[in-house]
Amino acid sequence: MTHLTSTVVRLKLSLLRNGLRQSGGRRAAFVASAVVAVLFALSQLLGFLLLRGRADADVVAVLGTAVLALGWAVLPLFFPSGDETLDPTRLVLLPLRPRPLVRALLAASLVGIGPLFTLLILTGCALSLAHGTAGWVCAVVAVVLALPVCVALARAVATANVRLLTSRKGRDLAVLSGLVIAIGVQVVNFGAQHLGSAGPGKLRPVADVLSWVPPASAVGAVHSASEGAYGIAAARLAVSAAGLAVLVGVWARSLTRLMTAPDGSTLQAADAGAGDRAPSGVGRLLPGGRTGAVMERSLRYIWRDPKTKAAWVTSLAIGLIVPVFNAVQGTGSVYFACFAAGMLGIQMYNQFGQDTSAFWMVATTISSPRDAYAELRGRALALLLVTLPYAALVTVLTTALLGTWARLPEVLGLSFALLGAMLATGAWTSARFPYSIPQEGHKNVVPGQAGLAWISILGGMVAAALLCSPVIALAVWLSVSAGGRAWTWVLLPVGAGYGATTALLGLRLAAPRTAARLPEILTAVSRG
């Protein structure tokens, strides 16, 4: 067993060392991330030490440990490629038993920047509560227990979901990391602002509950031991030890099932007659002909293509976060709701770039401006299926949070006008400034086409704002004129009609240019 553990630990070190040998950039990124992580952890450790003796130090320490454990449980789902040893199926052909393998992988998991960061934070949490000999002894035991609990939690979650994480759905899940991080940052910021005035003591009931949940129970035991409640301290340490045993047991069972059960790659897939299947799902609700086919293809891109999905998730998240969170904090304006329409309208830009080299199949079906118009119209309608109700929903939520229902028709009209203008400019820039989206990596533009991307997006956004200027001017005039407030409801039909007209004119103007530039578009979008 000891030999297996040392072998797996050396394997982890070899993977880390060989990864750093691949390029200087990777070494620089690793060193920079390690320095930043250690410095941040040391600053947190110092902050916890400064809390020693304060009344609410136990609340902060227990909650900090719980948040740290939550991070260990969640991050492997969004960043499964950060540690090659998270996928135990690589060892499936080796004659290894689950129990020794679990111990070896647990020891290997303690090697890296993450465990070092966690160790420093846990040390700060424990030392901030340690007083007296019993408290210091309990602090050492608490850190020794809490760190393996965090690591075992991450391993159990990753092993239970490894089939998902290594599939296309897993890669799609990783796309959501930006959404989770963005919302999480806003929630933490909002909570910190409220706690700054109320103090951490407001969360004491939550901390009292978490002090009996591993691994926060180990840190809670330090506080109990320092106060002389040795029985409670022993019980909380026992809870952490029991939690570690349960996690290791769950991990071992998942590992056994994973390494013995067949997966989809070992089973014969029978899909006879797939070509004869009738349209299902949303395809039944779409119009017939080319328009419906283009709409369904665009919706499939949104659902299946990782880069397209990432762009949509980001736009949906930011379009909701900016107006709603500002409204919740009391610093927003009802006009921030137009931000959702602007973020979603960007998805109309570079429509052909998401096709990459497969655009040649689309190009072969376009023989006239009429065909190009039908293609662009189908893509715009697919986008409207999502953007139109979503922009309306964000506007209603923002208006409800701010309590300015009288301005709802006005803001809805402005949002619809902006959305129509962005559809128009997006169709034109898609034909005039197409660029390729690389399928691999995190970049959204291939080298050498960054200028085209900036011209397409920024130029289109400026043009869309200018196109909306008549509706904006009408909104300003009604707001400042005497008695104009009673007529702001007119902006809803005017904005909707203006947006629809602008979008149709933009598609009509973009269609001839698209039909005339098919070879240039195919060359531009095929570089990735």
Secondary structure, DSSP 8 states (H G I E B T S, - for coil): -HHHHHHHHHHHHHHHHHHHTS-HHHHHHHHHHHHHHHHHHHHHHHHHHHTTT-TTHHHHHHHHHHHHHHHHHHHHHH-GGG-GGG-GGGGTTS---HHHHHHHHHHHHTSSHHHHHHHHHHHHHHHTT--HHHHHHHHHHHHHHHHHHHHHHHHHHHHHTHHHHTSHHHHHHHHTHHHHHHHHHHHHHHHHHHHHHH-GGGGHHHHHHHTTSTTHHHHHHHHHHHTT-HHHHHHHHHHHHHHHHHHHHHHHHHHHHHHHS--GGGS----TTGGG----GGGGGS-SHHHHHHHHHHHHHHHH-HHHHHHHHHHHHHHHHHHHHHHHTT---GGGGHHHHHHHHGGGTTTTGGGGGGHHHHHTT--SHHHHHHHHHHHHHHHHHHHHHHHHHHHHHHHHHHT-GGGHHHHHHHHHHHHHHHHHHHHHHHHHS-----SSSS-SS-TT-HHHHHIIIIIHHHHHHHHTHHHHHHHHHHHHSTTGGGGGGGHHHHHHHHHHHHHHHHHHHHHHHHHHTHHHHHHHHT--
